[in-house]
Amino acid sequence: MSTTSKLPFEVGKQDSFIDKLGEWIGDVFYDLLPDAGYELRDEQIFMAYQVERAFKEKKVIFAEAGVGTGKTFVYLLYCLCYARYTGKPAIIACADESLIEQLVKKNGDIEKLSNALNLAIDVRLAKSTTNYLCLKKLDIQRTEDETSDQVLAVYDNLPSFVNDYGTLQTFTPYGDRTEYKELTDEEWDTISYDYFQDCSTCDQRHRCGQTLSREHYRKATDLIVCSQEFYMEHIWTVDSRKREGQLPLLPNPSCVVFDEGHLLEFASQKSLTYRLQQETLNTFLSFLMQSGTRESFQELLEDTLETYDQFFYELDNNSVEVEGSKRYQLNMNNQLLSLAKRLKAQISKIGDELVFESEMYTIDEYQLNIVDEHLDDVERCLNLFINESSAIQWIEYNKNELTLVIMPKAVNELLQEKVFKQKMPILFSSATLSQNSSFEYIANSLGIKDFLSFSVNSPFDYEEQMKIEINRIDQNETDQKNRIIIEALKNNNGSSLVLFNSSKEMKQFKSLIEQENLQFPLYFEGEEEISSIVQKFQENQTASLCAVHLWEGLDIQGESLSQVIIHSLPFPPNDPVFQSKRQNTANPYTEIDEPYMLLRLRQGIGRLIRSHEDRGKIILFLENDLQKETYDKVLKSLPIEPTIKS
């Protein structure tokens, strides 16, 4: 059966859908997939029948499955059938955009499953806003002297309908980051959407690639694949978008999968993060001042702008650079708090005055609603700022422009109310969900009170397939470490993934290896669009890849990846987010830093062996002054006994 509208099995009027689904799942794993060349895996079948409980009881389930279990096929089968049964698409929320590409790429899991079962699957991507071209920012870049030829070429290659306002035109989605593979991340940032773009008032919104893409994915019948951050942005903005007369970012789903679900808490915090720039409020208050409003209202607007300018002046004076981070620490003081409280009171008063203005019809109602919504955002932001015990705040600078960033510390209550109260199947999938065989930590952090859970180990024979080498080295011997890595790359003739804990580490390594005459391609994350780099790495068996953000989700089988080099233990950064977490624990190192590092280390090691045929080596660097207790925990977390080099 190769239709997207029908179930791949018959369900009679007297039949239970879940029972019939279970029978078909059994046929798939015992007969159909083996007939198509896939091995029968006991761990996969065990997982399949555990997951069935979540769909039968419409509950949350934590599905912890080791590398090689085949967990993606399991959740895809259930999601596809449940979407067709309910008539609503399933949403698969991945950890980030690069993992989305892994799932839907050519010869990815969705295409493999479709081919194996002769099922046409309607899968559509719903990417976050920063993955789309902004026509307004592109126009600005065209006037800048330093704009690269690659960025200017983006304008030259826009679809004809973007600048042709003729009639009877056909509009198609465009402007996705993956269409501009040759741009570096820095070049892309100059022309992509950012937090401060106001799409609702943009005169090009109906020809914008982001708008057209939303119209496309909202019509999905089977699967919508997005990032966790985008799904959470959808959850947080449903009500405000409805108030503005806009559709929610995503349609109402039949079920949700959080792939690499251990990362959902941070994705939720990021999507709830508020950002304030000096121009943000200036733009909207200046609009109100030019709208023929009453004199008393004009005076209030002028006073508010003055307070706002003073507030940003104090923010700038009290920001302190944090070594190894792009985020600046904000030193709070009474002056800042006093200005924030005054500003909040003034914005609240402006909101009251806007009610009167709406009755006077001096401002267009649509524009008024947009301004009112933005003022509400600023007021919520200031609330968090004033109640600093409930928020994490820091400063960022971009081309000397200051941005105040405020992130809530806890999201569990909001998640419980907005997500997990819903009566529908929600599946968390990852190899690392539990701590000491318990799922209580992740459940509590996400506000989940009632859940199902299970764990199943990897089917791989790590003793046979993997070798691990630990190099002990002094903290200040970075050059020596990098030269050992270069020799390891040469000895392996490439075919390696080098994982760094920071961009600074990777840049230091890059400056050294650029002097070498390598006989194989070497790619660095950030040089171009990430899925393009991963594809090149996968297709060239001798290529090597250096990355900061590919500790999880990267799935490269075969000879293209036979060595994973871990430059340093992936401890969390010394930035305001983790500083806040550390301040709220009795023992920050053992309660925050160590668990984060050990989980990420396990994820990084998991990049090497992706099939029963894979063979390879892990090279891990540990500093000589590493605490004995931490060293022992690292050894315990490894899947096999390592060899130690001093």
N, C-alpha and C positions, 0 to 999 in steps of 0.2 A: 504494500500500500504506500503510495507516494503522494499523499495529499497533506496539506498543512491543517486541514479543518477537522479531520476525523481521527478518532482514537485508533491505534494500531491493533486493537483487539475488540471483540464484540462484548457489549454489556446489555443484557436483556432487562426488561422492565422489573423482573423479580430479583435481579442479580445485585450483589454488593459491588460497587465500583472498586473499593479497596481490595476485596478478595480477588476480583478479576485482574486488577493491576498486579497483585502479588504473583498470580499464576503466570502472567506474561513476563514479569521481571525474571522469574525462574527460568522460563524458556529462553530469554535473552542470554542470561549468563551461563546456562548449562548447554545450550544448543546453538543459538543463532550467532553469538560472538565467536565461540570456538570454530564454527563452520566458516566464519569469515577470517580465520587466522589468528584470533586472539586467544591467549592462554586462559585456562580456567583457574581463577584465584579464589581459594577458600576465604581469604580475608575480605575480598570484595563482596562475595556473596553474604558473608556475615554482616558486613556493613549495610548491604541492601535491605536485609530484613529488619535490622535495627531502625533504619531510617523510615521504614514503612509505618512504624508506630507514630511518628510525628505527624504524618499525613492522615492517619486514622483518627488520632486524638486532637489534631489541630493545635499542636504544642511546639514549644521551643525544644530543639535537641542539639546538644553539643556532640559532634561527630569527630572524635579525635582518631585520625587514621594515619599510620606511618607512610613514609615515602614508598611509592610503588603499589599502594593498595588499589589504585584505580578509582579513587573517590569521585573524580569529576564525572565519569560515566554514570556512576550511581545517582548523583543528584540531578544530572541532566535528564535521565530517564523519568524520574519522578516529577520533575518540574514540567517537562514537556507534556506528559499525560494529564497532570493536574490542571495545567493551563487550558488544555483542550476540553477537559471535563467541565470546568467552571466557566469557560468562555472569557477568562481574564488572563493576561500574560503573567508569566513568572518573572521575577526580577533576580538577577544574579549580580551581587555587589562584590566586586573584587577589591583587593587592598589598594591598588592604584591603577593608573592608566596603562602602564606597561604590562600588567597582568591581564588586562582586558584584551590587549593585542595578542598575548599568548593563547588566550582561550579561543579567539575567533579567527586567528590567522589561517592561511592556507595550510592544509594538513594538520590543523589544530584539532583539539578534542571534539568540537562540535561537528566539523567536517568529517572526521573519522567515523563518528557515531552515525551520522547521516548516511554515509556510504555503506557502512557495515549492515545497517538495518533497512536500507532503501527507503529512508524517511526524508522527505523534504521539510526542513526545519526553518521557520520564519524567525530569524534572530536579528536583532537590530541594536546598534550601539547608542547609548545615551552618555555622551562624554561631558565632563565638567566644563564650565564656561571658559576656563583658561586655555582650553585646547582648541579654541576657535579664533579665527582672524577677526580683528576689530577694524572695520572700514574707517572709522574716525581716526584711530591711531595710525593707520596706514597713510591716510592723507597728511597727517602731521609729519610723518617720517619722510614723505616725498619732498618736503620743504627744507629738511635738515641737510647741512653740508656733509656730515660724517656718515650718512646712511650708505650701507654697502650696496653693491650691485645686485646681490642676491635678494635683498629686501625690496629694492626697486623693481626687480623682475616679478615679484608677487603681484604688484599692481598691473603690470603689462599682461599677465596671464589670468586675470579675473574673468569669470564667465561673462559673456556679452550682456546678459540681462541686468548685471549690477549697475552699469552706467547708461544703459539704453532703456528709456522710459516709454518705449512703444507699447502698443496693445497686443493682445493675443500671444503673450510670451509663455514659454514653459520654464518654470523655476525648478532647479534641482539642488540638493544639498551640496555645499562646498565649504572650503575654509578650514578643514580639519588639520590639526598639526601634522598628521602623517602625510599630508599632501606636499609638505614643504620639508622633506627629509634633509635637504642640503643646508638648511639654516641651523646655526648653533643655537643652544638654549638662550644665550644672551641676545642674539638677533631676534629670535622669536618673541622674547619678552617685550621688545619695543613695538610690536604690532599686534599682539594678542590681547584678548579681553583681560581686564583686571578689575579688582573689587570696586574701583572708583568710577567705572563707566556706568552711565545711567541709560540702560537699553530702552526703558519704557518711554523716554522722551526723544529717542534718537530718530531722526528723519529717514534713516536708512534701515530701520529695523525690519521692514517687510522684505528687504532684499539681502538681509544678513544671513550668512551661512549658519550661524547658531540657531536663528529662528527657523530656518528651513529644515534643519536637522531635527529639531524638536517636533515639527509637524510630521516628519517621516517616522521617527521611532514611536510616537504616540499611537500609531496605527498597527503596531506589532501584535500578532495573534499568539505567538508561542513564547519567545524569550526576549527580554530586554537586559542587556549587559551594561553595567555602569560601574563606577568606582564607589566605594563605601562613603567617601566624603560627599559625592554628588547625591547619593541616596539620602544621606542625613540632611543635606541642604534642602532637598525636596520636603522631608518631614518637617523641618523647622519653618519653612516658608509657605506651607499649604494655606494657612489662614490669611496671611498678609497678601498673598497673590490673589486670593479670592476677593479680598476687600478692594484690591486695585482693578478688579474685573479681568484678571488673567487666569489662565488654566494653571493647575499645579505643574511642577516640572515633570512629574511622572504620572502615568495613569494608575488607578487602583489595582494592585497586584493580587494574584491568587495565592502566591506564596513567595517567600524571600530566602535566598541563600547568601550568607556572608562567607565568601571564600577567604581564607586566611583570617578567620573571624577573631583571632586574638588581637587584631589591630583596630577593632571597631571603636573602642573607647576613645582613642586618640583622634580617629576620623570624626567622631561625633563632636569632640571639643573643637577641632579645626573648623568644622562647618558652622559652629556657633560663635566663632571668633568675630569680634567687631574691630573695625579699622577706622581710624579718624585721621584725616589730613586737614591742613589748614584751609585748603581750598574747598573742602567738602561742604562745610556750613556756609562759607562765604558765598558760594554759588547760589544756594537756595535762598539765603536771606537777601542777597542782592536782587534776586528775581522778585521777591516780595516787595522790596523797596521801590522797584520800578513799575509796580502794578497799580499805582493810583490809590494806595491805601490811606487811611486816616493819619493825621499828623501825630497823634499820640502813639499810634502803632509804629510809625516811622521812627520815633524816638526810642521805643523799646528795641527795635531791630538794630539801631545804631549802637545802643548800650551793649546789646548782646554780642555784636561783632567785636566791640572793644574788649569785652571780657574774654572772648574766644582767642583773640590775638595775645592777650596777656597770659592765658592758660598755655598756649603753645610756646611762648617765650620761656616760661618756667620749665616746661617739659624738656626743652632743648638744654637749658642750664643744668638740669638734674639727671641727664643721661650719662652713663658710664660704660665705656667699651668693655666687652667681655672677650677675653682671649679665646680664640678658636671658635667663635660664634659670630654670626651676622647680626645677632640680636644684642641691643644695648640694654643694660640694666637700668631701671628707673629708681632713683632714690626718692621715696615718698617723703613729703614734709607738710607742715600745717598750711603753708601758703598754697601749695598745689590743691590740697583738699578744700580749702576755703574757696578758691577760684572755681573748682569743679562744682561745688554746692551752689555757688551763685549762678553759674552757667546753667545748671540743671533747672533752677527755679525760673530763670529767664525763659528757657525753652518751653517749660511747662506753661508759662503765661502766654507765650506766643501761640501755643496750641489752643488755649482758651480763646484768644483773640481771633484765630482763624475760623472758629465757629461763627462768630459775628460777621466776619468778612464773607463767609459763604452765603449768609442770608442777604448780604448787600449786593451779591453777584458782581463784585468788582474784579474777581479773578476767575478764570475758566475753571469749572468744577473738576475736570480731569487733572489739570495741572495742580490744583489745590490738593487733591487726594495724594498725588505723588509727593508733594512737598511735605504734607502731613505725615506720610509714612516714613520719610527720611528723618524728620524731626523726632519721630517715635524711636527710631533706631539710635539716634544720637543720645536721646534721653535714657534708653536702656543701657547704652554703653557707659554713660556717666554714673548710672546706678551701680554698675559693677565696679567701676573705678573707685567710687566713694566707699563701697562695702568691700574693701580690698581683701578681706579674709575669705571671700567667696570667689576670687578671681586671680588670674595670673596676668601681669601686665609687663610690657616691654616696649622698647623704642626700636624702630628700623629707619635706616636712611637710604634713600635711592636718589642718586644725583643731587645730594644735599637736601632733598625734601624729606621732612620728618613725618613719620607715621606712628601714631599711638596704636598699639595692638593690645586687645584685652580678650582673654580666653577664660571661660568658666572653669573652675577647678573640678567640680563634680557634675556629671550629667546623668547619673543613675536615676534620679527621680523623674526627670524629663523623659528619658528613654522608656522607663516603665509606663508612663502615662501615654506617650505618643506612639510607641512601637509595640511593646511587649504585652500591652493590654488587649491587643487585637486577637481575635480568635482565628488564627490561621497558622499553617505550618511555617516555622522559621528554623532554618538549619545553619548551624555554625560548623564550618569545615576547616580543619587545619591539622598539622602534625603536632602542634604544640598548644593545646588548650588548657591542660590540667597542670596543677602544681602539687607534687607529692600524691598523685593519683586522685586528687580532689578537684572538682569544678566549681567549688564555692567561691573562690577568689574572683574568677571572671564573672560569675553570675551576680555577685554582690556589686562589683564595679559597674555593671550595666543595668542594675535594677531588676534583674530577672528573679522572680520568686518561685516559679513553678516550671520545672524543666525535666527533660529526659537526657540521658547521656550514655556514652559508651566509649571504649578505647580499643583499638586493634593495632597490633604491631606491624612493622614493615615486613614484607615477605622476602626481602633480599638477604643473601648470605654475605654480610659485611666482612666476615673473617676471610672469605674467599675472594671478594671483589674489591676490597679497599685496603690501602696502606696509609698510615698516618705518621708523619714525621714532625716532631716538635723541636724547634730551635730555641735554645735559651740564649738571650742576648741582653746586653746592658741598655738601659733606657736611652742613653745619649749616642748610641751607635747606629743611627738611622741610615747613614750612608752604607755601612757594612751590610745592614739588613737588606737594603735595596739592591746591593750588588749580588747578594745571595739569591735574591728573587730573579734578577736578570739571568744569572747562570742557570737557575732552575727552568726558566722559560726556554733558554737555548737548548739545554739538555733534553727537554721534552719536545723540542721543535714546535713550540707554540701550543696550540690545543689547550689553552689554560684560561681560567678565570681568576683574576686577582681582585680580592675584595678589600677595600679600604674603609676605615671608620670615619674618615672626614675628607672633604675636598682638599684641605691643606696637605694631608698625607699624599693624596694622589698627585697633586701638582708637583710636590717635591720629587716623587718617583718619576714623573713625566720629564722633568727637566734633566734628570740623570740619564734616562734611557734613550732620550732623543739623540744623545751623542754616540749611541751604539749603531752598528751596522747589522740590523736584524735580517734574517732570511725568511721572515714570515710577517704578515700584517698584524699590527697592534692597534686596537681601537680603544678610545677613551670615552666614557659616558660624558655627554654634554657637547661633543663635537658636532653631532647632528641628532635628529629625532631618534629616540631610544629604540623603538621597534625596528627601525631601519638598521641600526648598529647591531642589534641582536640577530637579525636575519643574516647580515653579512658574516657575523661570527659563526652562526650555525652552518652556513653554506660553504665556508672555507675551512677545511679540516685542520689547517695549520695556523689559523688566526688565533689571536689571544685578545681578551677583553678586560679592561680595567674599569671598575665601577665602585660607586659608593652606595647605591640604592638597589642593588640586585641580590641582597642577602636572602630574599625569599621570592618564590613564584617563578624563577627562571627554570625552564624545563628543556634542557638540551641533552638528547640521547645520542649515543654512538661516539665515534672517534673525534668529533669536534670538541669534546670536553673530556679530557683524561687527567686533568690536574686542577685542583682548586688551591690557591695560595691565600692565606688569611694574614694580612699585613700586621694586624694587631688585634687584640681582644676588643670586641665591639661594646665597650662601656658607653653609657649614655653621655651626651655632650654636657658641657658646663654652661648651660644657658638658663634663662629664667623659668622655662617650663619645668625642667628637672630640678632646678633649685627649689622651686615651690614644693614639689613632691618630697624632696629631701627634708624640708623644714617641717613637714607634717608627720615625720616618723621618728621613733626613738633611736633607731640605728640605720641611718640612710644608706650606708654601704651595703649592709646585708639584706635590707628590705627593698631597696630601689635599684642600686647600681648592679649588684651581683645577679639578681634574677633577670634583669633586662639583658645583661651581657650573655648569660648562659642560654637564654631562649634564642637570642639572635645568633649565637655561635652554632647552636643546633640547626637553625635554619640555613646558615651558610654552608655547613658541612653537607646538608641535604641536597645541595646543588650538584654534587658529583655523581652519585649512583642513581640513575633514573630508570634503568631496566635491568633484567637479569643478565644481559650480555655486557653491560658496562663494566669496565675495570678502570681503576685510577688511584691517584694519590692525593692526600691532603697534606699541605705544608703549613704549619701553624707556628707563629712567632710568639714567645712568651718572655716577658722581661724578667731578669734575674731577681729583681726586688719585689716580685709579685708575692702577696701574702700566701703563707703556706696553706691556710684553709681554702683560699680561692684556687690555688694550684690543684689541690686535691679535688675540688668540685669540678674543675675543668676536666681533669682526667676521668672522673666518674661519668661526666656527660658524653664522653666520646663513645662511639659504637664499638670500637675495638681497642686493644692495647697498642699504644704508640711506641715508636722508637724515639729516644731522646738524644739530641745533639747539643753539646755545650759550646 
